[in-house]
Amino acid sequence: MRPAVPLGVPVGAGLSVAAALLLTGLATDGSGSGSGSGSGAGAAAATRTVAAAPAAAAAVAAPRARPSAPALTGKDLDGRPVSLSSLRGEVVVLSVWGSRCAPCGADADDLALLSGQLRGERVRFLGINTRDRDRDAARSFVRAHGLGFPSLHDPTGALLRRFPPLVLNPQTIPSTLVLDRRGRVAVAIGGAVSAEELRPLVARVVAEG
């Protein structure tokens, strides 16, 4: 698994116990008992709050724990209008990336592969390109990695800040969210994710019908 690289967080920085639990997906269910038995790819979480976790610890949150994704509207890298609401009724894989982010390249390759494999499965992919004020650099990245899905252009991170920071930290790229058909965040991954890690998580959300 490729390591998560949170931007702006020094490597080796100490974490509080609570922060470490959130990052590993071991938040409590509100009764004081841990939900560690629900961690791992494809597992269902028992937490009351969705919190981003590394890919190896990512889980599908129980429906009651899923926050609604905020309204996202804007233009893609070619200036065409894009809105998240237009994808309601489909499972959505939302990928945050930037052209100057080193781990984003391998992440993009796996997302391009998975988006092709899931074509026809009522799964849609949408990117949020951040920190690239130059659309040309972002478009070059898209071509280099064969991304066949649109990306909202969000150079200042304004769209990212609409999410609760525990769900999507604007300082952590790449990040990936999986939204259910009702537009709720079912999976939140901070850092890079491979197709093998993401596929079973998406499959669980697709199977919900």
Beta strands, then each sheet from edge to edge (+ up, - down):
strand 1: 44-45
strand 2: 60-61
strand 3: 73-75
strand 4: 81-83
strand 5: 91-97
strand 6: 123-130
strand 7: 151-154
strand 8: 175-179
strand 9: 185-190
sheet 1: 1+ 2+
sheet 2: 3+ 4-
sheet 3: 7+ 6+ 5+ 8- 9+
end
